[in-house]
Amino acid sequence: MPRTTIYEAQTIRLQILMPDGSVDRSLMPTVDDGQILALYRGMATMRAVDEKALKLQRQGRMGTWAPLRGQEAAQAGVAHALEPEDWIVPAFREMGVLIMRGVPIHHIMTYWVGDSRGAVHPDFPRILPTAVPVGSQLLHGAGIGMAMELRDEPHAAVAFAGDGASSEGDFHEALNFAAVFKARTVFVIQNNQWAISVPFSKQTVVSSIAQKAHAYGLPGIQVDGNDVFAVYVAVKEALEQARAGRGPSLIEAFTYRMGDHTTADDASRYRTKEEVESWEAKSPIARLRLFMTAQGLWDQAQEENLRTEVEGLIEEEVRLMESRAPLEPGSMFQHMYADLPWNLKEQMESLQAEVAS
């Protein structure tokens, strides 16, 4: 596969790290052993957090959770390409990106137990709150990128969404505005094949989301979303273009959601066991581990030590999350209006009286 820049590319399936752990050396990015180990640690931590959160939800200790198992490389590759001043505009499955950017795990979990304090990140002001409405955050990402272009700030915004968001008007509006105003924005669409129970084949007739970018004059590229090196290469180049004021890009990370859409879903009702198993063989974590083992960077003892360390870390983070003092019940009325309408004011006063009694 000849080397092409994102701006020269049309719809290309970029793949560097194969499922068997081998790599295309001609496309391999410049990453040292420490960076590779950090990528693996980050992905392993994502997987362990995901497994723990699912248990917490089943035990009634957490509300809804959106599993990210299978999408670790699509998030780790992006996180590794970001710089501290870049903006992150997440949807609702980007916990892995936040973990690798340093957001404490207990703070991330706080949001998913229904505590609004987990929606904002005081120590990370360039990370927007979780966006549950499908696709709306893409417009925010375009707006932030437009502002940086107007101010000539050498930074960029990364706006995330899933394949289902590409069916929303917000997706098309965001791409069009970003292109016209040369927003310093990179749109990362994690195409995990299923928008809840709707398969990708029913989202669109075209073969990829990446090619939709060309309708708006944007470069678009499809990468193997289970290949952390391919994601990193594509995002790094797109970010460099955006920071330099050369316009936005669209990257489609072709991956797979191994778990349910959320803990309120049952994916076995709409997809086959054989389909899931076929994607298990393409696991992003397993292929990176095979590569590291072949390079002499990893062995079973290190794997067991990492598992023990991460499990201990997560248990402590859960303890911190559950030991946090709860919000006052009346806090649900805050941050909604500058002046509460009469009916909400009545409800607030009634609740306060009930709590006081």
C-alpha positions in Angstrom: 0.0 0.0 0.0 1.7 3.2 -1.1 2.2 5.9 1.5 -0.3 8.8 1.1 -1.1 11.7 3.3 -4.6 12.2 4.5 -5.0 15.2 2.2 -4.0 13.1 -0.8 -6.2 10.1 0.2 -9.6 9.2 -1.0 -11.4 6.4 0.9 -8.6 4.2 2.0 -8.6 1.3 4.5 -5.4 2.0 6.4 -4.0 -0.9 8.3 -0.6 -1.3 9.8 -0.9 -3.9 12.6 -2.4 -7.1 11.5 -4.5 -9.5 13.6 -1.6 -11.9 13.8 0.7 -9.2 15.3 2.7 -8.5 12.2 3.1 -5.0 10.9 3.6 -3.2 7.6 7.0 -1.7 8.3 6.6 0.8 5.5 3.7 2.4 7.3 4.8 1.9 10.9 4.9 5.2 12.8 7.9 6.4 14.9 7.0 5.1 18.3 9.5 3.9 20.9 9.2 1.0 23.2 7.9 3.2 26.1 5.1 4.6 24.0 4.1 1.1 22.8 4.0 -0.1 26.4 2.0 3.0 27.4 -0.5 2.3 24.6 -0.9 -1.3 25.8 -1.3 -0.3 29.4 -3.9 2.2 28.5 -5.9 -0.3 26.5 -5.7 -3.0 29.2 -6.9 -0.4 31.7 -9.8 0.5 29.5 -10.8 -3.2 29.3 -10.5 -3.7 33.0 -12.5 -0.6 33.9 -15.2 -1.7 31.4 -15.4 -5.2 33.1 -15.6 -3.7 36.6 -18.3 -1.1 35.6 -20.5 -3.9 34.1 -20.3 -5.7 37.5 -21.1 -2.6 39.4 -24.1 -2.0 37.2 -25.4 -5.5 37.7 -24.9 -5.2 41.5 -27.0 -2.0 41.5 -24.0 0.2 42.4 -24.0 2.0 39.1 -26.7 3.2 36.7 -26.4 2.7 32.9 -22.9 2.0 31.4 -22.0 2.1 27.8 -19.4 -0.8 27.2 -16.4 0.1 25.1 -14.9 -3.5 24.8 -13.5 -3.9 21.3 -13.0 -0.2 20.7 -9.8 0.2 22.8 -7.5 0.9 19.9 -9.8 3.4 18.3 -9.6 5.4 21.5 -6.0 4.8 22.5 -4.7 5.8 19.1 -6.5 9.1 19.3 -5.5 9.9 22.8 -1.8 9.3 22.0 -2.0 11.7 19.1 -3.5 14.6 21.2 -1.5 17.5 22.7 -2.4 19.0 26.1 -4.1 22.1 24.5 -6.3 20.2 22.1 -10.0 19.9 22.8 -11.9 16.6 23.4 -15.5 16.6 22.4 -16.8 13.1 23.5 -20.0 11.3 22.8 -20.9 8.7 25.5 -18.4 5.8 24.9 -15.2 7.7 25.0 -14.2 6.7 28.6 -11.0 5.2 27.2 -9.8 8.5 25.8 -10.5 10.3 29.1 -8.6 7.6 31.0 -5.5 7.9 28.8 -5.7 11.7 29.0 -5.4 11.4 32.8 -9.0 11.9 34.0 -9.3 9.9 37.2 -11.3 6.8 36.8 -13.4 7.5 39.9 -14.4 10.8 38.4 -15.5 9.2 35.2 -17.5 6.6 37.1 -19.2 9.4 39.1 -21.0 10.5 36.0 -22.4 7.0 35.5 -23.8 6.7 39.0 -25.9 9.7 38.2 -23.8 12.4 40.0 -23.7 15.6 37.8 -20.3 16.4 39.2 -18.9 13.7 36.9 -20.1 15.6 33.9 -17.4 18.3 34.1 -13.7 17.9 34.5 -12.3 20.9 36.5 -8.7 19.8 36.0 -9.2 19.2 32.3 -11.1 22.3 31.1 -10.7 21.3 27.4 -12.8 18.2 27.7 -16.5 18.7 27.2 -19.2 16.9 29.2 -20.5 13.5 28.0 -23.0 14.0 25.2 -25.8 11.4 25.2 -28.0 13.0 22.4 -26.8 11.3 19.2 -24.6 13.6 17.0 -25.2 16.9 18.7 -21.6 17.1 20.0 -20.3 17.2 16.4 -21.6 20.7 16.1 -19.9 21.7 19.3 -16.6 20.3 17.9 -17.1 22.3 14.7 -17.7 25.4 16.7 -14.7 25.1 18.8 -12.5 24.4 15.7 -14.0 27.5 14.1 -13.1 29.6 17.1 -9.5 28.4 17.1 -9.3 29.2 13.4 -10.6 32.8 14.0 -8.1 33.2 16.8 -5.3 31.5 14.9 -4.7 29.2 17.8 -2.3 26.3 16.9 -4.5 23.7 18.5 -7.3 21.4 17.3 -10.6 19.8 18.5 -11.4 16.1 18.2 -15.1 15.4 18.0 -16.3 11.8 18.5 -19.4 10.0 17.3 -20.6 6.5 16.3 -21.9 5.3 13.0 -25.5 6.0 14.0 -24.7 9.7 14.3 -23.9 9.8 10.5 -27.6 9.4 9.9 -28.3 12.6 11.9 -28.6 16.1 10.4 -26.1 17.3 13.0 -23.4 15.2 11.3 -23.9 16.8 7.9 -24.3 20.3 9.3 -21.1 20.0 11.4 -19.1 18.8 8.4 -20.4 21.5 6.2 -19.8 24.4 8.7 -16.3 23.0 9.5 -15.4 22.8 5.9 -16.7 26.3 4.9 -15.0 28.0 7.9 -11.9 25.9 7.9 -12.5 24.7 11.5 -9.5 23.2 13.2 -11.5 20.1 13.9 -10.9 16.4 13.4 -14.1 14.3 13.3 -13.5 10.7 14.5 -16.4 8.3 13.8 -16.1 5.0 15.5 -18.0 2.7 13.2 -18.7 -0.2 15.5 -21.2 -1.7 13.0 -24.3 -1.3 15.2 -26.3 1.8 16.2 -28.1 0.1 19.0 -29.9 -2.6 17.0 -29.6 -1.1 13.6 -26.7 -2.5 11.5 -24.4 -0.3 9.5 -25.9 -1.7 6.2 -29.2 0.1 7.2 -27.5 3.3 8.1 -26.3 4.1 4.6 -25.9 2.5 1.1 -22.3 3.7 0.7 -19.5 1.4 1.7 -17.9 3.8 4.2 -18.6 6.8 6.3 -15.2 8.3 5.3 -16.3 8.9 1.8 -19.1 11.1 2.9 -16.4 13.7 3.8 -15.8 14.4 0.1 -19.3 15.8 -0.4 -18.2 18.7 1.8 -14.7 19.1 0.4 -13.0 17.4 3.4 -10.4 14.7 3.3 -11.8 11.4 4.7 -10.0 8.2 5.5 -11.1 4.8 6.8 -8.7 3.1 9.1 -8.7 -0.3 10.8 -10.1 0.8 14.2 -8.7 -2.3 15.9 -5.2 -1.3 14.8 -3.8 1.3 17.3 -0.9 2.2 15.0 -3.2 3.0 12.1 -5.5 5.1 14.2 -2.6 7.0 15.7 -1.0 7.7 12.2 -4.3 9.0 10.7 -5.3 11.1 13.7 -1.8 12.5 14.2 -1.6 13.7 10.6 -5.1 15.1 10.6 -4.4 17.0 13.8 -1.2 18.4 12.4 -3.2 19.7 9.4 -5.9 21.2 11.6 -3.4 22.9 13.9 -1.7 24.5 11.0 -5.0 26.0 9.7 -5.3 23.6 6.7 -8.8 22.6 7.5 -10.8 19.7 9.1 -10.7 16.0 8.4 -12.9 13.0 8.9 -11.6 9.7 10.1 -13.7 6.5 10.2 -12.4 4.0 12.7 -13.8 0.7 11.4 -14.2 -1.4 14.6 -16.8 -3.5 16.5 -18.8 -3.1 19.7 -18.2 -6.4 21.4 -20.7 -5.8 24.2 -24.2 -4.5 24.4 -25.0 -0.9 23.3 -25.5 -0.1 27.0 -26.4 -2.1 30.0 -30.1 -1.5 29.1 -29.6 -3.4 25.8 -29.4 -7.1 24.9 -27.3 -7.4 21.7 -28.0 -11.2 21.4 -31.5 -10.3 20.2 -30.2 -8.8 17.0 -26.8 -10.2 16.1 -25.4 -13.7 16.0 -22.8 -15.4 18.2 -20.8 -16.2 15.1 -20.5 -12.6 14.1 -19.2 -11.6 17.6 -16.7 -14.5 17.6 -15.4 -13.4 14.2 -14.6 -10.0 15.6 -13.1 -11.5 18.7 -10.3 -12.8 16.5 -9.5 -9.2 15.5 -9.2 -8.0 19.1 -7.2 -4.8 19.3 -5.6 -5.8 22.6 -4.6 -9.3 21.6 -2.9 -8.2 18.3 -0.9 -5.5 20.1 0.2 -8.1 22.7 1.2 -10.5 19.9 3.3 -7.7 18.4 5.0 -6.8 21.7 5.7 -10.4 22.5 7.3 -10.9 19.1 9.5 -7.8 19.7 10.6 -9.1 23.1 8.8 -6.3 24.9 6.2 -8.5 26.7 5.8 -11.8 28.5 3.3 -13.7 30.6 4.9 -12.5 33.9 4.5 -8.9 32.8 0.9 -9.6 31.7 0.1 -11.0 35.2 1.8 -8.1 37.0 -0.1 -5.6 34.9 -3.4 -7.3 35.6 -2.8 -7.3 39.3 -1.7 -3.7 39.3 -4.7 -2.5 37.3 -7.2 -4.4 39.3 -5.8 -2.8 42.5 -5.9 0.6 40.9 -9.6 0.2 39.9 -10.7 -1.1 43.3 -9.2 2.0 44.8 -10.9 4.2 42.2 -14.3 2.5 43.0 -13.7 3.1 46.7 -13.1 6.8 46.0 -16.2 7.1 43.9 -18.4 5.4 46.4 -17.0 7.4 49.4 -17.8 10.7 47.8 -20.3 12.7 49.8 -23.7 12.7 47.9 -25.1 15.9 46.4 -27.9 17.6 48.2 -31.3 16.6 46.7 -32.1 20.2 45.8 -29.1 20.3 43.5 -31.2 18.8 40.7 -32.8 22.3 40.3 -29.5 24.1 39.9 -27.9 25.1 36.6 -31.2 24.8 34.7 -32.4 28.4 34.7 -31.1 31.8 35.9 -34.5 32.3 37.5 -36.5 29.2 38.3 -40.1 29.1 36.8 -42.8 29.1 39.4 -43.7 25.4 39.0 -40.1 24.3 39.5 -39.7 26.6 42.4 -42.7 25.0 44.1 -41.3 21.6 43.5 -37.9 22.6 45.0 -39.5 24.1 48.1 -41.7 21.0 48.5 -38.6 18.8 48.3 -36.7 21.0 50.8 -39.6 20.9 53.2 -39.8 17.1 52.9 -36.0 16.7 53.5 -36.1 19.0 56.5 -38.9 17.0 58.1 
